[in-house]
């Protein structure tokens, strides 16, 4: 079937564009009765018209209008550039991506970020300084000739001097920095928020929580989104779920939301009948009214899974209970994991890449 061609007429029925385009859209952000700007596609390529006058030829895959600065971000052969509303080229289409923030153009090419004003003038950044983008378009990491790290904002102003061995963006206005071999956290005003006393500080993926580690004793200090220390845990294992994270160690389990607020298991597992319960370093299960349903005699337990089964550990071996608290398998399976998952007698074995299966052919006595 033949493609339907499109034209454009004004409110008073004057023809502006003939019926020969694949698609036409008015750029409504330019609110003027006298100046009608049209984004038109012809043979799959985008161009711009002002009334009947062609401003940009049909040479582009995409064109996006920036209302604040009245410029077009254009894309040609998967490279981006900037053109004024009048059709004047501000930046050539040679950048991997372009973001306009305030009155500055942030343009990345070959993993190096350049900052320009709206006339295309490169900002007064120190010669031979490398710029790296962050997850926050307000901030960019700088690396000078001496390979010292600092931070500038999106106007090109230095906010953190180039004096650190390494800097990476954390979240909000916070940065993880390395100084004299030790790692700490500073804010945009160069205030120290976490002392430079750790060997490693890392952001927990998809959260606003930091894990700070001292390998000498393998203790993890966990900091919330306000950089308050919320827990210290030895030999911690961190499991990231959709709406929360779980911290595990031998005999300890904690839950937090993605900003570091502590949660209890009843807030998370709202459909469960039983909940893991800890007292005097032993574990059992209670119901929603805190009535003990499984004796508090185990070294560790898991929560009930979606199938209604939980693990119970005693004397180094794992067993299984159901959601009624009935023992399905006495502790007999030799499993080293802190958080095994069962369906009845069967243990889930996960080999990565989405490949897993359930078996009861494990070492038991």
C-alpha positions in Angstrom: 0.0 0.0 0.0 1.3 3.5 -0.9 2.4 5.7 1.9 0.0 8.7 2.5 1.7 12.1 2.0 1.0 15.0 4.2 0.9 18.8 3.8 0.2 21.7 6.2 -2.3 24.6 6.0 -2.7 27.6 8.3 -5.8 28.5 10.3 -7.0 30.7 7.5 -6.5 27.8 5.0 -3.4 29.2 3.4 -1.1 26.4 2.1 2.2 26.4 3.9 3.7 23.0 2.9 2.6 21.0 -0.1 1.3 17.5 0.3 4.7 15.7 -0.2 5.9 14.8 3.4 5.8 11.6 5.4 4.9 13.5 8.6 4.6 17.1 9.8 4.4 18.4 13.4 4.1 21.9 14.5 6.7 22.9 17.1 4.2 24.3 19.6 6.9 25.5 22.0 7.4 28.3 19.6 4.2 30.2 20.3 3.8 32.8 17.6 1.0 33.5 15.2 3.3 35.0 12.6 6.1 32.4 12.9 4.9 28.8 12.4 7.8 26.3 12.8 7.2 22.9 11.4 9.2 19.6 11.9 8.7 17.7 8.7 9.9 14.3 7.5 10.6 13.6 3.9 12.0 10.2 2.8 12.5 9.4 6.4 14.7 12.4 7.1 13.8 15.4 9.3 13.9 19.1 8.4 12.6 22.4 9.8 10.5 25.0 8.1 9.6 28.5 9.3 6.3 29.2 7.6 7.2 28.3 3.9 10.9 28.9 4.3 13.2 25.9 4.9 15.4 26.5 7.9 17.1 23.1 8.1 17.3 20.7 5.1 16.1 17.1 5.4 19.5 15.7 6.5 18.7 14.6 10.1 17.4 11.4 11.8 16.0 13.4 14.7 15.5 17.0 15.7 14.6 18.2 19.2 13.8 21.8 20.2 15.2 23.3 23.3 12.7 26.0 24.3 14.8 27.7 27.0 17.6 28.6 24.7 15.7 28.5 21.4 18.0 26.0 19.6 17.7 22.6 17.9 19.6 19.5 19.0 20.0 17.5 15.7 21.2 14.0 15.0 22.9 12.9 11.8 24.4 9.4 11.4 24.0 8.8 15.1 26.0 11.9 16.0 24.5 15.0 17.6 25.0 18.8 17.1 23.3 22.1 17.9 21.7 24.6 15.5 20.1 27.9 16.2 16.4 28.6 15.5 17.5 30.6 12.5 19.5 27.7 11.1 23.0 28.7 12.2 25.3 25.8 13.1 26.5 26.2 16.7 28.1 22.8 17.1 28.8 20.3 14.3 27.0 16.9 14.4 30.1 15.1 15.7 29.2 14.3 19.4 28.0 11.1 20.9 25.4 12.9 22.9 24.4 16.4 23.9 22.6 17.7 27.0 21.7 21.3 27.4 21.7 22.3 31.1 20.8 25.9 31.9 22.7 28.1 29.4 25.5 25.6 28.8 25.9 22.8 26.2 27.4 19.6 27.6 28.7 17.6 24.6 30.4 14.2 24.9 32.8 12.8 22.3 35.0 9.7 22.7 34.1 9.5 26.4 35.4 13.1 27.0 32.9 15.8 27.9 33.2 19.3 26.6 31.2 22.4 27.8 30.2 25.2 25.5 28.1 28.4 25.9 25.1 28.9 23.7 27.2 30.5 21.0 29.4 27.4 20.7 32.4 28.9 22.6 34.3 26.3 24.6 34.3 27.1 28.3 37.5 28.2 30.0 38.5 24.8 31.3 42.1 24.2 32.1 44.2 23.1 29.1 44.6 19.3 28.8 41.9 18.7 31.4 39.8 15.6 30.8 36.1 16.0 31.6 33.9 13.0 32.5 30.2 13.1 32.8 28.3 11.8 35.9 24.8 10.6 36.6 23.9 14.1 37.6 24.0 16.6 34.7 25.0 19.4 37.2 28.5 17.8 37.8 31.5 16.7 35.8 34.7 15.0 37.0 37.9 16.7 35.9 41.3 15.1 35.6 44.3 17.5 35.1 47.7 16.9 33.7 49.0 15.7 37.0 46.2 13.0 37.0 44.5 14.7 40.0 40.7 14.6 40.2 38.3 17.4 40.9 34.8 18.5 40.0 33.2 21.3 38.1 29.6 22.3 37.8 27.6 22.7 34.5 28.7 26.3 34.2 32.4 25.3 34.2 33.0 26.6 37.7 35.4 24.5 39.8 33.7 23.3 43.0 36.2 20.6 44.1 39.8 21.3 43.5 42.0 18.9 41.5 43.8 17.4 44.5 42.4 13.9 44.9 43.8 10.6 43.6 40.4 9.6 42.5 36.8 10.9 42.6 33.5 9.3 41.6 30.0 10.6 41.9 27.8 9.0 44.6 24.4 10.6 44.6 22.8 14.0 45.5 25.7 16.4 46.1 28.1 13.7 47.4 31.3 12.3 45.9 33.5 9.4 46.9 37.1 10.5 46.9 40.5 9.0 47.5 43.2 11.0 49.3 46.6 9.6 50.3 45.4 6.1 49.8 42.3 6.3 52.0 38.7 6.7 50.8 36.1 9.1 52.2 33.1 11.1 51.0 32.9 14.9 50.4 30.1 17.1 49.4 30.0 19.8 46.6 31.4 22.4 49.1 34.4 20.1 49.9 33.1 19.3 53.4 34.2 15.9 54.6 31.0 13.8 55.2 32.7 10.4 55.8 36.2 10.4 57.1 39.1 9.3 54.9 39.7 6.1 56.9 38.4 3.3 54.7 40.0 1.1 52.1 36.9 0.9 49.9 33.6 2.9 49.7 31.1 2.0 47.1 27.5 2.8 46.3 25.2 -0.1 46.5 23.7 -0.5 43.0 20.3 1.2 42.4 20.2 2.7 45.9 21.3 5.9 47.7 23.3 3.8 50.2 27.1 3.5 50.6 29.0 0.5 51.8 32.4 1.3 53.4 34.8 -1.5 54.0 37.9 -2.1 56.1 39.4 -5.3 54.6 41.7 -5.8 57.6 38.6 -6.9 59.7 36.1 -7.4 56.8 33.6 -5.1 58.6 31.1 -3.2 56.4 29.8 0.1 57.6 26.5 1.0 55.9 25.6 4.7 55.4 22.1 5.9 54.4 21.2 8.7 52.0 22.0 11.3 54.6 25.4 9.7 55.2 24.5 8.5 58.6 26.0 5.2 59.6 23.1 2.8 60.1 24.8 -0.5 60.8 28.2 -2.2 61.0 28.3 -5.9 59.9 31.1 -8.4 59.7 31.4 -10.6 56.6 28.3 -8.9 55.2 26.5 -10.3 52.1 24.3 -7.7 50.3 21.3 -8.9 48.3 19.5 -6.3 46.2 15.8 -6.8 45.7 13.2 -4.7 43.7 12.1 -2.5 46.6 14.7 -3.2 49.3 18.1 -4.5 50.1 19.0 -7.4 52.5 22.2 -7.6 54.6 23.2 -11.0 55.8 26.0 -12.3 58.0 26.3 -15.3 60.2 23.3 -15.0 62.6 22.2 -11.6 61.5 19.8 -10.3 58.9 18.7 -6.7 58.2 16.4 -5.0 55.7 16.5 -1.4 54.4 14.8 0.6 51.7 16.8 2.1 48.9 17.5 5.2 51.0 18.7 3.3 54.0 15.6 3.3 56.2 15.4 0.1 58.2 12.4 -2.1 57.5 11.1 -5.1 59.4 10.1 -8.4 57.7 6.4 -7.8 58.2 6.6 -4.7 56.1 8.2 -6.6 53.3 6.6 -10.0 53.3 3.1 -8.9 53.7 1.5 -12.1 52.4 3.5 -14.4 54.7 2.0 -16.4 57.5 5.3 -16.8 59.4 8.2 -14.4 60.0 11.8 -15.1 61.0 12.4 -14.1 64.6 15.7 -13.7 66.5 16.2 -13.9 70.2 19.5 -14.5 72.2 21.3 -15.3 68.9 18.9 -18.1 68.1 16.2 -18.1 65.4 12.6 -19.3 65.0 9.4 -18.0 63.5 6.5 -16.0 64.8 3.1 -15.1 63.3 1.9 -11.6 62.5 0.8 -11.2 66.2 4.4 -12.1 67.4 3.2 -15.5 68.7 6.0 -18.1 68.4 5.1 -20.8 65.9 8.5 -22.4 65.4 10.8 -22.8 68.4 13.7 -20.3 68.7 16.3 -23.0 68.5 18.0 -22.6 65.2 21.4 -21.0 64.3 19.8 -19.3 61.2 16.6 -19.4 59.2 15.4 -17.8 55.9 12.1 -16.1 55.4 9.3 -18.0 53.7 9.7 -17.8 49.9 7.0 -17.4 47.3 6.3 -21.1 47.4 5.7 -21.2 51.1 8.9 -22.8 52.3 11.8 -21.6 54.5 15.2 -22.9 55.5 16.2 -23.8 59.0 19.8 -24.2 60.0 21.2 -26.2 63.0 24.7 -27.5 63.7 25.9 -26.4 60.3 23.1 -28.1 58.3 19.9 -26.9 56.6 16.4 -28.3 56.7 13.0 -27.1 55.5 9.7 -26.0 57.0 6.4 -25.1 55.3 4.2 -22.1 55.9 2.4 -23.9 58.7 5.7 -24.3 60.6 5.8 -28.1 59.9 9.2 -29.6 59.3 9.5 -31.0 55.8 13.2 -31.9 56.1 15.1 -32.1 59.3 18.4 -30.1 59.2 20.6 -32.5 57.2 21.6 -30.8 54.0 25.2 -29.5 54.0 24.9 -26.1 52.2 27.4 -23.3 52.7 25.1 -20.5 51.5 23.5 -18.1 54.0 20.3 -17.9 52.0 19.4 -21.2 50.4 16.0 -21.5 48.7 13.8 -24.6 48.9 10.6 -26.0 47.3 9.7 -28.9 49.6 12.6 -31.3 49.8 14.3 -29.6 46.8 17.1 -27.1 46.9 17.5 -24.4 44.2 20.9 -24.5 42.5 21.6 -21.3 40.5 24.3 -21.4 37.9 23.9 -17.9 36.6 22.7 -16.6 33.3 19.2 -17.5 34.3 20.0 -21.3 34.5 18.9 -23.0 37.6 17.3 -26.2 38.7 16.0 -27.9 41.9 17.4 -31.1 43.4 17.6 -33.1 46.6 20.7 -34.8 45.4 23.0 -32.9 47.8 25.4 -34.0 50.5 23.3 -35.1 53.4 23.8 -37.5 56.3 
